[in-house]
Amino acid sequence: MRWLVGPAIASLVGAFLVVRIFDYIVAGVSTGKTGGAGVSAARAGLFVATWTAIIAGSGMRGFSARVRQLRQKTRSANKLLDTRR
């Protein structure tokens, strides 16, 4: 379960941080109103996009590491088979 829990928590924290920064910027730009349907939709979209980007990046790093390990094992097996011929 480590492969699921770690990236999920990291993406959750990252998405909350990005939304907080967005809220800080929007509160600084707006003149008293900090809400609205457009801002709420933007916050939700930003949260989902950030969550997805972090999860996808984490998954691709894990996939790349597995591919590297497989290639290394294949190389060593080929070397072993070549020496036996």
N, C-alpha and C positions, 0 to 999 in steps of 0.2 A: 504493500500500500504506500510505501515511501515514494514511488514514482508518481503517485496521484496527489498525495497530500502536500508534499513540498511545493510543487509548481502551483497548485491551487491556492495555497496560502500566499505565496509570493505574488501571484497575479491579483489576488484580492487586495493586498496591501498596496501594490502599485496602482491599481485602479482607483482606490480611495485617495491616494496622494494626488493623482492627476485631477480627480474631480475637485479636491480641496483647492488646488492651485487654480483651476478654472473658476471656482466660486470666488476666490480672492480677486482674480482679475475682473470678473463680471461685477462684483460689488464695488470695485474701484472705478470702473467705467460708468456704471449706471448712476442715475441721480435719484437715489432714494428707493427705487423699486428694485428688489433683488429676486423677483420671481417672474412668473409668467409661463405660458404654455411653451413658448419657443425655447426659453432657457431650460425648462424642465426636460424637454425633448432632447436638447443638446447635451445636458448632463447625462441622461440615460444612454444616449448614443456614444458619448465619450467613454462612459464606464464600460459598456459592452465592447467597444473597439479596443480599449486598452487591455481589458481582460483577455480578449481573443489574441491580441498581438503577443502578450507575454506568454500565454499558454502555447501558442504556435512556435514561438522562438525556443521555448524550453523543450518542446517535443522534437524540434529539428536538431537541437544540440544533442539530445539523447540518441536520436536516430543516427546522426553522423558518427557519434562515438561507437555505436554498435557496428556500423559499417566498417570503420577503421579497424576494430577488433577482428571482424570477420576476414578482412583483407590480410591482416597480419597472420592470422592462423592459416589462411590459404597459402600464403607465401612460404611459411615454415613447413607446411605439409608438402608443397611442391619441391622444396629443397631436399626434404627427407626422401621423397620418392626418386628424385633425380640422382641422389648419391647411391641408391640401391641398384640402379641400372648398370 
